[in-house]
Amino acid sequence: MKILDYVDNWFNTIIKFIFLAVFYIVFMVVFSSFQIPYIAVAFPVLVVVGIALATRSKNRKMPFVVIVLCLPLLIVIAERLQVSTNTWDYGRLLGSAAEYVLTGNIADTNYYAVYPNNKMWLTVLVLYFKIIKIIVPCADSYFLFKASTFFSAVMIWCVIALFYRIVDGSLYKCICLIICLPLWCYSTFAYTDVAIMLLIACLIYIIKVRKNNQSFLLYVVLGVMLSYGYLVKPTFFIAYIAIIMIIVVRIIQQKLYKQVSAFIVSMCVSTIILTSICNMIVPISEEDAQRWQMPATHYFMMGMNSADNGGYVQDDVMYTKSFETPEEKKAANISMLKERVSEMGIGGTIKFITINKTYRTWGNSSLNAPMYLVREPLNESILHEFVLENGKYYKLFNLYCWIYHLFMLAGLFLSGLFAIKNNSEDLIIRISRLTILGLFAFLSIWECNSRYLVAFLPMIVLVSTDGWSSVTAFIRRIWENESKVIINR
C-alpha cells in the first residue's frame, strides 16, 4: 500500500504544478487582453484592499439571515431581467415544456433529435410546470414562463445556501460568492447551467459532510446524481472524473468494491429510468435520431473554427446537418477538423488553444450574461441600464465584473502556488481544483463559451478563495515572525 500512497502523492503534486501553470497562462492571457486601461491600476489596489479585508474577516461568520434575505432579492432581480422565450435553447425548452403541459404533446421534436441532451431538463421543466398548473389551474404559457424565473432564482439561492454550509459560514468566502454579479444575472434563466450549478454545490456539500466513506447510501446517491447530472449537462461528468482520480487509491486501500458496485448499479438503473421518462415526454424515433443527432465530432470540429475562436458557428451546424447518416457526419467532421488543424500547424494550434480559446472561455468577465439578457427583455428597469451593453451605467457593471473576474483568476493561480507544499489539503479543494483543470482541458478541445463556466462557479469561488486565504495566512505568518524578532531584540 505504500506504493499506492507514493503514486497518489506524485499524482497530486503533478496536478498542482499543471494547475499552477495553466492558470498562470489563463490569468496572463486575460489580464494582458482586457479593454479597460485603468484596471491596470484599479486591480492591484483592490487586491491589497481585498487581502486586508480577508485578513480581518478570517474567523468571522456570515449571519445566515443575510443568506435568507438573498432569496427575495434574487426573485425580484430574476423577474426584472426576464427575456423573451424567442431566444436560444433556453427559450426553446421553456416553450416546449409549456406546450406539453397545456396541450399534451410537442409539435416539433426535431430539435430534440438534434440535441437529445436537452431532453432531461425539458422533463424537469414539464414536471415543474405541471405542479404550477395544479396550483393555478388557469395558468397559461405566459404565467408558466414567469414562474420559471422563480424556479431559477430559488435554485441560485440554494447554491448560495449550500455554499454557506460548505465554507462553515465564512464571511469572506460567502461574500465572494454573493457579490458575483454574473451569478445574479443568470438567476432569470431556468436552464441547464443553473441546474448543474446547484448539482455541483450539492456534490461538494455531500463530500464535505459525509460521515462514513463505507456507506452504501452515499454511493447510491452519488450514482443517481451522476446519472441525472450527465443527462442534464454532460460536462457534469468532469466532476466525477476528478472524484474518481482523487479517491481511487483510498477505494483500493479500503477495499470499497461493494460500494463501488452499488454506485455503478444505481447509476445504470437511474439512467435507464430517467431516459425512459424523457422518451415518454419527447419520443424520438431511431430513424430521426440517426438522421438529425449531432455526433461528438461536430463539437470538436466547431471548437477548432477560428471564425469565432472555437465558439458556436451556425455555418458549422449547417455543414454537419447537410450529411444524412451518422457515419457521413463523423467522417465529414473529422475531415474538416484535420483540415483546420493542418492549416494552423502545430504551433498555430497550440497558440489558438492557449490564447484564442482561452480568452474566449475565460476572458469574458460577465460570463456572457449581457449577450443573453439583451435578447428581447420583457421589462424595462433600472437594472438594464447596468447589465446591457447599451445601458447608461454599463461601464460600471463591466468594470466591476472585470475586477472581480481577475481577482478570481488570480486566486486560482495562487491556490495552485500555495498548494505545492501543502500535503494535507481539504478533499473538496483537491476535487474542485482537479475539476476546474478538467473543465479547462475539455473546453480547450470542445466548442467553448464563457457561459459554460457558470455551472462550476461554486468550485471556482471555493478554490479561488482558498488561494487568497493562503496568501493572508502567509502574510500573517510573516507578520507574526517579524513581531517575534522585534520583541526578542
DRENVO-448926 format. One record per residue (C-alpha): residue number from 1; residue in three letters; x, y, z. Coordinates in nm, 2 decimals. Example, Ala and Ser with C-alpha at 12.3 -4.5 7.8 and 13.67 -1.06 7.14 Angstrom:
<nodes>
> pos / code / c1 / c2 / c3
> 1 / ala / 1.23 / -0.45 / 0.78
> 2 / ser / 1.37 / -0.11 / 0.71
</nodes>
This chain:
<nodes>
> pos / code / c1 / c2 / c3
> 1 / met / 0.00 / 0.00 / 0.00
> 2 / lys / 0.30 / 0.23 / 0.04
> 3 / ile / 0.34 / 0.22 / -0.34
> 4 / leu / -0.02 / 0.34 / -0.38
> 5 / asp / 0.05 / 0.63 / -0.13
> 6 / tyr / 0.36 / 0.72 / -0.32
> 7 / val / 0.18 / 0.72 / -0.66
> 8 / asp / -0.11 / 0.92 / -0.51
> 9 / asn / 0.13 / 1.18 / -0.37
> 10 / trp / 0.31 / 1.21 / -0.70
> 11 / phe / -0.02 / 1.24 / -0.89
> 12 / asn / -0.14 / 1.52 / -0.66
> 13 / thr / 0.19 / 1.70 / -0.70
> 14 / ile / 0.18 / 1.68 / -1.08
> 15 / ile / -0.18 / 1.81 / -1.08
> 16 / lys / -0.08 / 2.11 / -0.86
> 17 / phe / 0.20 / 2.20 / -1.10
> 18 / ile / -0.02 / 2.17 / -1.41
> 19 / phe / -0.29 / 2.37 / -1.24
> 20 / leu / -0.04 / 2.64 / -1.14
> 21 / ala / 0.10 / 2.66 / -1.50
> 22 / val / -0.24 / 2.66 / -1.67
> 23 / phe / -0.40 / 2.93 / -1.46
> 24 / tyr / -0.08 / 3.14 / -1.47
> 25 / ile / -0.13 / 3.13 / -1.85
> 26 / val / -0.51 / 3.20 / -1.82
> 27 / phe / -0.45 / 3.50 / -1.59
> 28 / met / -0.18 / 3.65 / -1.81
> 29 / val / -0.38 / 3.60 / -2.13
> 30 / val / -0.69 / 3.76 / -1.98
> 31 / phe / -0.50 / 4.04 / -1.79
> 32 / ser / -0.30 / 4.14 / -2.09
> 33 / ser / -0.60 / 4.14 / -2.32
> 34 / phe / -0.86 / 4.35 / -2.13
> 35 / gln / -1.00 / 4.66 / -2.29
> 36 / ile / -1.02 / 4.89 / -1.99
> 37 / pro / -0.68 / 5.05 / -1.93
> 38 / tyr / -0.74 / 5.18 / -1.58
> 39 / ile / -0.80 / 4.82 / -1.45
> 40 / ala / -0.41 / 4.80 / -1.45
> 41 / val / -0.42 / 5.05 / -1.16
> 42 / ala / -0.75 / 4.96 / -1.00
> 43 / phe / -0.69 / 4.58 / -0.98
> 44 / pro / -0.37 / 4.58 / -0.78
> 45 / val / -0.51 / 4.85 / -0.54
> 46 / leu / -0.83 / 4.64 / -0.49
> 47 / val / -0.62 / 4.32 / -0.44
> 48 / val / -0.45 / 4.49 / -0.14
> 49 / val / -0.78 / 4.60 / -0.01
> 50 / gly / -0.92 / 4.25 / -0.06
> 51 / ile / -0.63 / 4.09 / 0.12
> 52 / ala / -0.68 / 4.33 / 0.41
> 53 / leu / -1.05 / 4.26 / 0.43
> 54 / ala / -0.98 / 3.88 / 0.41
> 55 / thr / -0.73 / 3.90 / 0.69
> 56 / arg / -0.97 / 4.09 / 0.92
> 57 / ser / -1.27 / 3.86 / 0.84
> 58 / lys / -1.07 / 3.54 / 0.87
> 59 / asn / -1.26 / 3.40 / 1.16
> 60 / arg / -1.59 / 3.58 / 1.12
> 61 / lys / -1.91 / 3.42 / 1.02
> 62 / met / -2.17 / 3.54 / 0.78
> 63 / pro / -2.51 / 3.58 / 0.96
> 64 / phe / -2.75 / 3.33 / 0.80
> 65 / val / -3.02 / 3.60 / 0.79
> 66 / val / -2.81 / 3.76 / 0.51
> 67 / ile / -2.84 / 3.44 / 0.31
> 68 / val / -3.21 / 3.43 / 0.37
> 69 / leu / -3.25 / 3.79 / 0.25
> 70 / cys / -3.08 / 3.70 / -0.07
> 71 / leu / -3.39 / 3.49 / -0.18
> 72 / pro / -3.65 / 3.77 / -0.22
> 73 / leu / -3.38 / 3.99 / -0.38
> 74 / leu / -3.29 / 3.71 / -0.63
> 75 / ile / -3.66 / 3.66 / -0.72
> 76 / val / -3.71 / 4.03 / -0.79
> 77 / ile / -3.39 / 4.05 / -1.00
> 78 / ala / -3.48 / 3.74 / -1.19
> 79 / glu / -3.83 / 3.88 / -1.27
> 80 / arg / -3.69 / 4.22 / -1.37
> 81 / leu / -3.43 / 4.07 / -1.60
> 82 / gln / -3.66 / 3.82 / -1.77
> 83 / val / -3.62 / 3.79 / -2.15
> 84 / ser / -3.85 / 3.65 / -2.43
> 85 / thr / -3.87 / 3.28 / -2.50
> 86 / asn / -3.78 / 3.36 / -2.86
> 87 / thr / -3.41 / 3.31 / -2.78
> 88 / trp / -3.15 / 3.03 / -2.78
> 89 / asp / -3.20 / 2.69 / -2.63
> 90 / tyr / -3.33 / 2.83 / -2.30
> 91 / gly / -3.64 / 2.97 / -2.47
> 92 / arg / -3.69 / 2.66 / -2.68
> 93 / leu / -3.71 / 2.44 / -2.37
> 94 / leu / -3.95 / 2.67 / -2.18
> 95 / gly / -4.18 / 2.69 / -2.49
> 96 / ser / -4.17 / 2.31 / -2.53
> 97 / ala / -4.24 / 2.24 / -2.16
> 98 / ala / -4.53 / 2.48 / -2.16
> 99 / glu / -4.67 / 2.34 / -2.48
> 100 / tyr / -4.66 / 1.98 / -2.34
> 101 / val / -4.83 / 2.08 / -2.02
> 102 / leu / -5.10 / 2.28 / -2.20
> 103 / thr / -5.16 / 2.06 / -2.50
> 104 / gly / -5.03 / 1.71 / -2.40
> 105 / asn / -4.76 / 1.70 / -2.68
> 106 / ile / -4.48 / 1.88 / -2.85
> 107 / ala / -4.54 / 1.95 / -3.22
> 108 / asp / -4.18 / 1.99 / -3.33
> 109 / thr / -3.95 / 1.73 / -3.19
> 110 / asn / -3.67 / 1.76 / -3.44
> 111 / tyr / -3.48 / 2.00 / -3.21
> 112 / tyr / -3.46 / 1.72 / -2.95
> 113 / ala / -3.34 / 1.48 / -3.22
> 114 / val / -3.06 / 1.72 / -3.29
> 115 / tyr / -2.98 / 1.80 / -2.92
> 116 / pro / -3.10 / 1.50 / -2.72
> 117 / asn / -2.90 / 1.62 / -2.42
> 118 / asn / -3.18 / 1.88 / -2.36
> 119 / lys / -3.45 / 1.62 / -2.31
> 120 / met / -3.37 / 1.56 / -1.94
> 121 / trp / -3.40 / 1.93 / -1.84
> 122 / leu / -3.72 / 1.96 / -2.06
> 123 / thr / -3.86 / 1.67 / -1.85
> 124 / val / -3.78 / 1.86 / -1.53
> 125 / leu / -3.94 / 2.18 / -1.66
> 126 / val / -4.25 / 1.98 / -1.76
> 127 / leu / -4.27 / 1.84 / -1.41
> 128 / tyr / -4.24 / 2.18 / -1.26
> 129 / phe / -4.50 / 2.34 / -1.49
> 130 / lys / -4.74 / 2.05 / -1.41
> 131 / ile / -4.71 / 2.14 / -1.04
> 132 / ile / -4.77 / 2.51 / -1.12
> 133 / lys / -5.07 / 2.41 / -1.33
> 134 / ile / -5.22 / 2.21 / -1.04
> 135 / ile / -5.17 / 2.50 / -0.80
> 136 / val / -5.30 / 2.76 / -1.06
> 137 / pro / -5.54 / 2.57 / -1.29
> 138 / cys / -5.59 / 2.88 / -1.51
> 139 / ala / -5.21 / 2.92 / -1.58
> 140 / asp / -5.13 / 2.99 / -1.94
> 141 / ser / -4.79 / 2.98 / -2.12
> 142 / tyr / -4.70 / 3.34 / -2.01
> 143 / phe / -4.78 / 3.25 / -1.64
> 144 / leu / -4.57 / 2.93 / -1.66
> 145 / phe / -4.28 / 3.13 / -1.82
> 146 / lys / -4.30 / 3.39 / -1.54
> 147 / ala / -4.30 / 3.10 / -1.29
> 148 / ser / -3.98 / 2.97 / -1.44
> 149 / thr / -3.79 / 3.27 / -1.31
> 150 / phe / -3.90 / 3.19 / -0.96
> 151 / phe / -3.76 / 2.84 / -1.01
> 152 / ser / -3.42 / 2.96 / -1.13
> 153 / ala / -3.40 / 3.22 / -0.85
> 154 / val / -3.47 / 2.95 / -0.59
> 155 / met / -3.20 / 2.73 / -0.74
> 156 / ile / -2.94 / 3.01 / -0.73
> 157 / trp / -3.04 / 3.07 / -0.37
> 158 / cys / -3.00 / 2.70 / -0.28
> 159 / val / -2.65 / 2.73 / -0.43
> 160 / ile / -2.57 / 3.02 / -0.20
> 161 / ala / -2.72 / 2.85 / 0.10
> 162 / leu / -2.52 / 2.53 / 0.03
> 163 / phe / -2.20 / 2.72 / -0.02
> 164 / tyr / -2.26 / 2.89 / 0.32
> 165 / arg / -2.27 / 2.54 / 0.47
> 166 / ile / -1.97 / 2.42 / 0.27
> 167 / val / -1.75 / 2.70 / 0.40
> 168 / asp / -1.89 / 2.69 / 0.75
> 169 / gly / -2.04 / 3.04 / 0.72
> 170 / ser / -1.70 / 3.20 / 0.65
> 171 / leu / -1.77 / 3.57 / 0.60
> 172 / tyr / -1.50 / 3.63 / 0.34
> 173 / lys / -1.58 / 3.32 / 0.13
> 174 / cys / -1.96 / 3.37 / 0.14
> 175 / ile / -1.92 / 3.74 / 0.03
> 176 / cys / -1.70 / 3.63 / -0.26
> 177 / leu / -1.98 / 3.42 / -0.40
> 178 / ile / -2.27 / 3.66 / -0.32
> 179 / ile / -2.10 / 3.95 / -0.49
> 180 / cys / -2.05 / 3.76 / -0.81
> 181 / leu / -2.29 / 3.97 / -1.03
> 182 / pro / -2.30 / 3.72 / -1.33
> 183 / leu / -2.45 / 3.47 / -1.08
> 184 / trp / -2.74 / 3.71 / -1.02
> 185 / cys / -2.78 / 3.78 / -1.39
> 186 / tyr / -2.82 / 3.41 / -1.46
> 187 / ser / -3.09 / 3.38 / -1.19
> 188 / thr / -3.35 / 3.46 / -1.45
> 189 / phe / -3.26 / 3.16 / -1.67
> 190 / ala / -3.41 / 2.83 / -1.57
> 191 / tyr / -3.16 / 2.64 / -1.78
> 192 / thr / -2.91 / 2.36 / -1.76
> 193 / asp / -2.62 / 2.59 / -1.64
> 194 / val / -2.81 / 2.69 / -1.33
> 195 / ala / -2.94 / 2.33 / -1.27
> 196 / ile / -2.58 / 2.19 / -1.28
> 197 / met / -2.45 / 2.47 / -1.06
> 198 / leu / -2.69 / 2.35 / -0.80
> 199 / leu / -2.59 / 1.99 / -0.85
> 200 / ile / -2.22 / 2.08 / -0.82
> 201 / ala / -2.30 / 2.26 / -0.49
> 202 / cys / -2.49 / 1.95 / -0.37
> 203 / leu / -2.20 / 1.73 / -0.47
> 204 / ile / -1.94 / 1.94 / -0.28
> 205 / tyr / -2.17 / 1.95 / 0.02
> 206 / ile / -2.22 / 1.57 / 0.03
> 207 / ile / -1.84 / 1.52 / 0.02
> 208 / lys / -1.80 / 1.78 / 0.29
> 209 / val / -2.05 / 1.63 / 0.54
> 210 / arg / -2.00 / 1.26 / 0.46
> 211 / lys / -1.98 / 1.07 / 0.79
> 212 / asn / -1.89 / 0.73 / 0.66
> 213 / asn / -1.69 / 0.65 / 0.34
> 214 / gln / -1.83 / 0.30 / 0.35
> 215 / ser / -2.19 / 0.40 / 0.35
> 216 / phe / -2.38 / 0.22 / 0.06
> 217 / leu / -2.64 / 0.50 / 0.07
> 218 / leu / -2.37 / 0.76 / -0.01
> 219 / tyr / -2.25 / 0.57 / -0.32
> 220 / val / -2.61 / 0.51 / -0.43
> 221 / val / -2.69 / 0.88 / -0.40
> 222 / leu / -2.37 / 0.97 / -0.59
> 223 / gly / -2.47 / 0.72 / -0.87
> 224 / val / -2.81 / 0.88 / -0.90
> 225 / met / -2.66 / 1.23 / -0.91
> 226 / leu / -2.42 / 1.13 / -1.18
> 227 / ser / -2.69 / 0.98 / -1.40
> 228 / tyr / -2.92 / 1.28 / -1.36
> 229 / gly / -2.64 / 1.54 / -1.39
> 230 / tyr / -2.49 / 1.37 / -1.70
> 231 / leu / -2.83 / 1.37 / -1.87
> 232 / val / -2.89 / 1.73 / -1.79
> 233 / lys / -2.54 / 1.85 / -1.90
> 234 / pro / -2.26 / 1.61 / -1.98
> 235 / thr / -1.99 / 1.84 / -1.85
> 236 / phe / -2.11 / 1.74 / -1.50
> 237 / phe / -1.92 / 1.42 / -1.56
> 238 / ile / -1.59 / 1.61 / -1.53
> 239 / ala / -1.65 / 1.65 / -1.16
> 240 / tyr / -1.69 / 1.27 / -1.12
> 241 / ile / -1.37 / 1.20 / -1.32
> 242 / ala / -1.20 / 1.43 / -1.07
> 243 / ile / -1.35 / 1.25 / -0.77
> 244 / ile / -1.25 / 0.91 / -0.91
> 245 / met / -0.90 / 1.02 / -0.98
> 246 / ile / -0.86 / 1.17 / -0.63
> 247 / ile / -1.01 / 0.88 / -0.42
> 248 / val / -0.92 / 0.58 / -0.63
> 249 / val / -0.63 / 0.50 / -0.41
> 250 / arg / -0.85 / 0.52 / -0.10
> 251 / ile / -1.10 / 0.29 / -0.26
> 252 / ile / -0.84 / 0.03 / -0.33
> 253 / gln / -0.68 / 0.06 / 0.02
> 254 / gln / -1.01 / 0.03 / 0.20
> 255 / lys / -1.14 / -0.23 / -0.05
> 256 / leu / -1.47 / -0.05 / -0.11
> 257 / tyr / -1.56 / -0.27 / -0.40
> 258 / lys / -1.91 / -0.34 / -0.29
> 259 / gln / -1.98 / 0.03 / -0.25
> 260 / val / -1.84 / 0.10 / -0.60
> 261 / ser / -2.07 / -0.18 / -0.73
> 262 / ala / -2.36 / -0.01 / -0.56
> 263 / phe / -2.26 / 0.32 / -0.73
> 264 / ile / -2.24 / 0.16 / -1.07
> 265 / val / -2.58 / -0.02 / -1.03
> 266 / ser / -2.76 / 0.29 / -0.91
> 267 / met / -2.61 / 0.49 / -1.19
> 268 / cys / -2.72 / 0.24 / -1.46
> 269 / val / -3.07 / 0.19 / -1.31
> 270 / ser / -3.12 / 0.57 / -1.28
> 271 / thr / -3.00 / 0.63 / -1.63
> 272 / ile / -3.25 / 0.37 / -1.77
> 273 / ile / -3.54 / 0.51 / -1.57
> 274 / leu / -3.47 / 0.87 / -1.64
> 275 / thr / -3.41 / 0.81 / -2.01
> 276 / ser / -3.74 / 0.62 / -2.03
> 277 / ile / -3.92 / 0.91 / -1.87
> 278 / cys / -3.76 / 1.15 / -2.11
> 279 / asn / -3.86 / 0.94 / -2.41
> 280 / met / -4.22 / 0.95 / -2.28
> 281 / ile / -4.21 / 1.33 / -2.30
> 282 / val / -4.03 / 1.35 / -2.63
> 283 / pro / -4.05 / 1.03 / -2.82
> 284 / ile / -3.77 / 1.03 / -3.09
> 285 / ser / -3.77 / 0.75 / -3.34
> 286 / glu / -3.44 / 0.57 / -3.41
> 287 / glu / -3.47 / 0.70 / -3.77
> 288 / asp / -3.49 / 1.06 / -3.66
> 289 / ala / -3.22 / 1.02 / -3.41
> 290 / gln / -2.99 / 0.88 / -3.68
> 291 / arg / -3.08 / 1.15 / -3.92
> 292 / trp / -3.06 / 1.46 / -3.70
> 293 / gln / -2.84 / 1.40 / -3.40
> 294 / met / -2.50 / 1.58 / -3.39
> 295 / pro / -2.21 / 1.34 / -3.32
> 296 / ala / -1.95 / 1.44 / -3.07
> 297 / thr / -1.70 / 1.51 / -3.36
> 298 / his / -1.92 / 1.81 / -3.46
> 299 / tyr / -1.83 / 1.99 / -3.14
> 300 / phe / -1.46 / 1.91 / -3.17
> 301 / met / -1.47 / 2.04 / -3.53
> 302 / met / -1.65 / 2.35 / -3.43
> 303 / gly / -1.42 / 2.40 / -3.14
> 304 / met / -1.13 / 2.45 / -3.38
> 305 / asn / -1.30 / 2.70 / -3.60
> 306 / ser / -1.11 / 3.03 / -3.59
> 307 / ala / -1.41 / 3.22 / -3.72
> 308 / asp / -1.54 / 3.26 / -3.36
> 309 / asn / -1.23 / 3.14 / -3.17
> 310 / gly / -1.38 / 2.79 / -3.11
> 311 / gly / -1.73 / 2.91 / -3.02
> 312 / tyr / -2.07 / 2.83 / -3.17
> 313 / val / -2.08 / 2.88 / -3.55
> 314 / gln / -2.41 / 2.84 / -3.74
> 315 / asp / -2.23 / 2.75 / -4.06
> 316 / asp / -2.07 / 2.45 / -3.89
> 317 / val / -2.41 / 2.34 / -3.77
> 318 / met / -2.55 / 2.36 / -4.12
> 319 / tyr / -2.24 / 2.18 / -4.25
> 320 / thr / -2.29 / 1.88 / -4.02
> 321 / lys / -2.67 / 1.87 / -4.09
> 322 / ser / -2.61 / 1.85 / -4.46
> 323 / phe / -2.50 / 1.49 / -4.43
> 324 / glu / -2.75 / 1.21 / -4.40
> 325 / thr / -2.61 / 0.94 / -4.18
> 326 / pro / -2.41 / 0.95 / -3.86
> 327 / glu / -2.12 / 0.78 / -4.04
> 328 / glu / -2.11 / 1.05 / -4.30
> 329 / lys / -2.14 / 1.33 / -4.04
> 330 / lys / -1.85 / 1.18 / -3.84
> 331 / ala / -1.63 / 1.14 / -4.14
> 332 / ala / -1.70 / 1.49 / -4.26
> 333 / asn / -1.64 / 1.64 / -3.92
> 334 / ile / -1.31 / 1.46 / -3.88
> 335 / ser / -1.20 / 1.56 / -4.23
> 336 / met / -1.28 / 1.93 / -4.15
> 337 / leu / -1.11 / 1.91 / -3.81
> 338 / lys / -0.79 / 1.77 / -3.97
> 339 / glu / -0.81 / 2.04 / -4.23
> 340 / arg / -0.83 / 2.32 / -3.97
> 341 / val / -0.55 / 2.18 / -3.76
> 342 / ser / -0.34 / 2.13 / -4.06
> 343 / glu / -0.39 / 2.49 / -4.18
> 344 / met / -0.29 / 2.62 / -3.83
> 345 / gly / 0.00 / 2.38 / -3.79
> 346 / ile / 0.12 / 2.25 / -3.45
> 347 / gly / 0.24 / 2.59 / -3.33
> 348 / gly / -0.07 / 2.77 / -3.46
> 349 / thr / -0.30 / 2.51 / -3.30
> 350 / ile / -0.12 / 2.54 / -2.96
> 351 / lys / -0.15 / 2.92 / -2.99
> 352 / phe / -0.51 / 2.90 / -3.09
> 353 / ile / -0.60 / 2.69 / -2.78
> 354 / thr / -0.38 / 2.87 / -2.53
> 355 / ile / -0.46 / 3.22 / -2.64
> 356 / asn / -0.77 / 3.25 / -2.86
> 357 / lys / -0.99 / 2.98 / -2.70
> 358 / thr / -0.86 / 3.05 / -2.35
> 359 / tyr / -0.96 / 3.42 / -2.39
> 360 / arg / -1.29 / 3.34 / -2.54
> 361 / thr / -1.37 / 3.10 / -2.25
> 362 / trp / -1.20 / 3.27 / -1.95
> 363 / gly / -1.18 / 3.62 / -2.07
> 364 / asn / -1.54 / 3.73 / -2.05
> 365 / ser / -1.58 / 3.89 / -1.71
> 366 / ser / -1.96 / 3.88 / -1.72
> 367 / leu / -1.97 / 3.52 / -1.84
> 368 / asn / -2.17 / 3.64 / -2.15
> 369 / ala / -2.47 / 3.73 / -1.94
> 370 / pro / -2.53 / 4.07 / -2.12
> 371 / met / -2.54 / 3.89 / -2.45
> 372 / tyr / -2.83 / 3.67 / -2.33
> 373 / leu / -3.01 / 3.94 / -2.13
> 374 / val / -3.02 / 4.18 / -2.43
> 375 / arg / -3.24 / 3.93 / -2.63
> 376 / glu / -3.59 / 4.08 / -2.61
> 377 / pro / -3.61 / 4.19 / -2.24
> 378 / leu / -3.98 / 4.17 / -2.12
> 379 / asn / -3.94 / 4.45 / -1.87
> 380 / glu / -3.77 / 4.79 / -1.87
> 381 / ser / -3.60 / 4.85 / -1.54
> 382 / ile / -3.30 / 5.04 / -1.40
> 383 / leu / -3.12 / 4.70 / -1.39
> 384 / his / -3.10 / 4.70 / -1.77
> 385 / glu / -2.91 / 5.03 / -1.76
> 386 / phe / -2.63 / 4.84 / -1.58
> 387 / val / -2.63 / 4.49 / -1.74
> 388 / leu / -2.69 / 4.57 / -2.11
> 389 / glu / -2.41 / 4.70 / -2.32
> 390 / asn / -2.61 / 5.00 / -2.44
> 391 / gly / -2.72 / 5.08 / -2.09
> 392 / lys / -2.63 / 5.41 / -1.92
> 393 / tyr / -2.43 / 5.26 / -1.64
> 394 / tyr / -2.30 / 4.95 / -1.82
> 395 / lys / -1.94 / 5.07 / -1.78
> 396 / leu / -1.97 / 5.05 / -1.40
> 397 / phe / -2.11 / 4.69 / -1.43
> 398 / asn / -1.83 / 4.60 / -1.68
> 399 / leu / -1.55 / 4.75 / -1.46
> 400 / tyr / -1.68 / 4.57 / -1.15
> 401 / cys / -1.71 / 4.23 / -1.33
> 402 / trp / -1.36 / 4.27 / -1.48
> 403 / ile / -1.20 / 4.34 / -1.14
> 404 / tyr / -1.39 / 4.06 / -0.97
> 405 / his / -1.31 / 3.82 / -1.25
> 406 / leu / -0.94 / 3.90 / -1.24
> 407 / phe / -0.95 / 3.86 / -0.86
> 408 / met / -1.10 / 3.51 / -0.91
> 409 / leu / -0.85 / 3.40 / -1.17
> 410 / ala / -0.56 / 3.53 / -0.96
> 411 / gly / -0.70 / 3.33 / -0.67
> 412 / leu / -0.70 / 3.01 / -0.88
> 413 / phe / -0.33 / 3.07 / -0.97
> 414 / leu / -0.25 / 3.14 / -0.60
> 415 / ser / -0.43 / 2.82 / -0.49
> 416 / gly / -0.21 / 2.62 / -0.72
> 417 / leu / 0.10 / 2.80 / -0.60
> 418 / phe / 0.04 / 2.76 / -0.23
> 419 / ala / -0.08 / 2.40 / -0.27
> 420 / ile / 0.25 / 2.27 / -0.39
> 421 / lys / 0.40 / 2.25 / -0.04
> 422 / asn / 0.07 / 2.15 / 0.13
> 423 / asn / 0.02 / 1.78 / 0.16
> 424 / ser / -0.28 / 1.79 / 0.39
> 425 / glu / -0.53 / 1.98 / 0.18
> 426 / asp / -0.90 / 1.96 / 0.22
> 427 / leu / -1.06 / 1.69 / 0.00
> 428 / ile / -1.32 / 1.92 / -0.16
> 429 / ile / -1.04 / 2.17 / -0.26
> 430 / arg / -0.84 / 1.90 / -0.43
> 431 / ile / -1.15 / 1.77 / -0.61
> 432 / ser / -1.26 / 2.12 / -0.71
> 433 / arg / -0.92 / 2.21 / -0.84
> 434 / leu / -0.89 / 1.90 / -1.05
> 435 / thr / -1.25 / 1.95 / -1.18
> 436 / ile / -1.16 / 2.31 / -1.29
> 437 / leu / -0.85 / 2.18 / -1.46
> 438 / gly / -1.06 / 1.92 / -1.63
> 439 / leu / -1.31 / 2.18 / -1.74
> 440 / phe / -1.02 / 2.39 / -1.89
> 441 / ala / -0.89 / 2.09 / -2.08
> 442 / phe / -1.24 / 1.99 / -2.21
> 443 / leu / -1.32 / 2.34 / -2.33
> 444 / ser / -0.98 / 2.37 / -2.50
> 445 / ile / -1.09 / 2.10 / -2.75
> 446 / trp / -1.47 / 2.13 / -2.74
> 447 / glu / -1.69 / 2.41 / -2.86
> 448 / cys / -1.63 / 2.68 / -2.59
> 449 / asn / -1.83 / 2.96 / -2.43
> 450 / ser / -1.77 / 3.15 / -2.11
> 451 / arg / -2.13 / 3.06 / -2.01
> 452 / tyr / -2.01 / 2.71 / -1.96
> 453 / leu / -1.82 / 2.83 / -1.65
> 454 / val / -2.14 / 2.93 / -1.48
> 455 / ala / -2.22 / 2.57 / -1.37
> 456 / phe / -1.88 / 2.54 / -1.20
> 457 / leu / -1.89 / 2.88 / -1.01
> 458 / pro / -1.92 / 2.72 / -0.67
> 459 / met / -1.59 / 2.53 / -0.73
> 460 / ile / -1.42 / 2.83 / -0.89
> 461 / val / -1.50 / 3.06 / -0.60
> 462 / leu / -1.41 / 2.78 / -0.35
> 463 / val / -1.07 / 2.73 / -0.50
> 464 / ser / -1.00 / 3.10 / -0.56
> 465 / thr / -1.09 / 3.20 / -0.21
> 466 / asp / -0.86 / 2.91 / -0.09
> 467 / gly / -0.58 / 3.08 / -0.28
> 468 / trp / -0.64 / 3.42 / -0.13
> 469 / ser / -0.68 / 3.27 / 0.22
> 470 / ser / -0.34 / 3.11 / 0.17
> 471 / val / -0.20 / 3.45 / 0.09
> 472 / thr / -0.35 / 3.61 / 0.40
> 473 / ala / -0.22 / 3.32 / 0.61
> 474 / phe / 0.13 / 3.36 / 0.46
> 475 / ile / 0.12 / 3.73 / 0.53
> 476 / arg / 0.00 / 3.67 / 0.89
> 477 / arg / 0.29 / 3.42 / 0.95
> 478 / ile / 0.55 / 3.68 / 0.82
> 479 / trp / 0.39 / 3.95 / 1.04
> 480 / glu / 0.40 / 3.72 / 1.35
> 481 / asn / 0.76 / 3.62 / 1.28
> 482 / glu / 0.86 / 3.99 / 1.24
> 483 / ser / 0.69 / 4.07 / 1.56
> 484 / lys / 0.87 / 3.80 / 1.75
> 485 / val / 1.20 / 3.92 / 1.61
> 486 / ile / 1.13 / 4.28 / 1.72
> 487 / ile / 1.02 / 4.16 / 2.07
> 488 / asn / 1.34 / 3.94 / 2.11
> 489 / arg / 1.55 / 4.24 / 2.03
</nodes>
